[in-house]
Amino acid sequence: MKTTLTGKHIEITDAIKALIEDKVSRLPRFYNSLVSADVLIDGSDGGGTSIEIIARAEHNRVFVAKEAGADMYACVDEAIRKIERQISKHKEKERDNKHTGFESQ
């Protein structure tokens, strides 16, 4: 899976880059069809940070998670949790629609 990191008004350190790449690389275990992930980190003047993760899958499926706060590491963790929840829910719906089962007639 291709991962792109973009920093806006903030410098991305090696530690942050390693953390994000590690966490984003685990996303395909929830949904195999993921193709790429874009991570946007926006730092503001007040010291706050916002993280946006955009995961793209086959068949034009897009999953987006945003989180803002003072602690960048906590924001990354929460955004990853949000996108994992979205992907798991989509996978569950996809699986349930495939196996509807036979109703008694």
C-alpha positions as CSV (number, residue, x, y, z in Angstrom):
1,M,0.0,0.0,0.0
2,K,1.3,3.4,-1.0
3,T,1.5,6.0,1.8
4,T,1.9,9.7,1.3
5,L,2.7,12.1,4.2
6,T,2.1,15.8,3.8
7,G,2.9,18.5,6.4
8,K,1.3,21.9,6.3
9,H,2.8,24.6,8.5
10,I,4.8,21.9,10.3
11,E,7.9,19.9,9.8
12,I,7.5,16.1,9.8
13,T,10.2,14.5,12.0
14,D,11.6,11.0,11.5
15,A,9.8,9.8,14.6
16,I,6.4,11.1,13.5
17,K,7.0,9.7,10.0
18,A,7.9,6.3,11.4
19,L,4.9,6.2,13.8
20,I,2.4,7.1,11.0
21,E,3.9,4.7,8.5
22,D,3.8,1.9,11.0
23,K,0.2,2.5,12.0
24,V,-1.0,3.1,8.4
25,S,0.8,-0.1,7.2
26,R,-1.5,-2.1,9.5
27,L,-4.7,-1.0,7.8
28,P,-4.7,-3.6,5.0
29,R,-5.3,-6.3,7.6
30,F,-8.8,-4.9,8.1
31,Y,-9.5,-4.6,4.4
32,N,-7.4,-6.1,1.7
33,S,-8.5,-3.8,-1.1
34,L,-6.8,-0.7,0.2
35,V,-4.6,0.8,-2.4
36,S,-3.2,4.0,-0.9
37,A,-3.3,6.3,2.2
38,D,-2.7,10.0,2.3
39,V,-1.9,11.5,5.7
40,L,-2.2,15.3,6.0
41,I,-0.7,16.9,9.2
42,D,-1.7,20.6,9.7
43,G,0.0,22.5,12.5
44,S,-1.5,25.8,13.7
45,D,0.0,28.8,15.4
46,G,-1.5,28.0,18.8
47,G,0.3,24.7,19.0
48,G,-2.7,22.5,18.0
49,T,-2.4,19.9,15.4
50,S,-5.0,18.3,13.0
51,I,-4.5,15.0,11.3
52,E,-6.5,13.8,8.3
53,I,-6.2,10.3,7.0
54,I,-7.6,9.5,3.6
55,A,-7.5,5.8,2.7
56,R,-8.5,4.8,-0.9
57,A,-9.6,1.3,-1.8
58,E,-10.6,-0.4,-5.1
59,H,-13.9,0.5,-6.7
60,N,-13.6,4.2,-5.7
61,R,-14.1,3.5,-2.0
62,V,-12.7,6.3,0.1
63,F,-12.4,6.3,3.9
64,V,-11.7,9.6,5.7
65,A,-10.8,10.3,9.4
66,K,-10.0,13.6,11.0
67,E,-8.8,14.5,14.4
68,A,-7.5,17.7,16.0
69,G,-5.9,18.4,19.4
70,A,-2.8,19.6,21.2
71,D,-1.0,16.3,21.3
72,M,0.0,15.0,17.8
73,Y,0.6,11.4,18.9
74,A,-2.9,11.2,20.5
75,C,-4.4,12.7,17.4
76,V,-2.7,10.1,15.2
77,D,-3.9,7.3,17.4
78,E,-7.5,8.6,17.5
79,A,-7.6,9.1,13.7
80,I,-6.3,5.6,13.1
81,R,-9.0,4.2,15.5
82,K,-11.6,6.1,13.5
83,I,-10.5,4.9,10.1
84,E,-10.2,1.3,11.4
85,R,-13.7,1.5,12.7
86,Q,-15.0,2.7,9.3
87,I,-13.1,0.1,7.4
88,S,-14.3,-2.7,9.7
89,K,-17.9,-1.6,9.5
90,H,-17.7,-1.5,5.7
91,K,-16.1,-4.9,5.6
92,E,-18.8,-6.3,7.8
93,K,-21.5,-4.8,5.6
94,E,-19.8,-6.2,2.5
95,R,-19.6,-9.7,4.1
96,D,-23.2,-9.6,5.3
97,N,-24.5,-8.7,1.9
98,K,-22.7,-11.5,0.2
99,H,-24.0,-14.2,2.6
100,T,-27.6,-13.5,3.0
101,G,-28.5,-17.1,3.6
102,F,-31.7,-18.9,2.5
103,E,-35.0,-18.1,4.2
104,S,-37.4,-20.9,4.7
105,Q,-40.2,-20.7,2.2
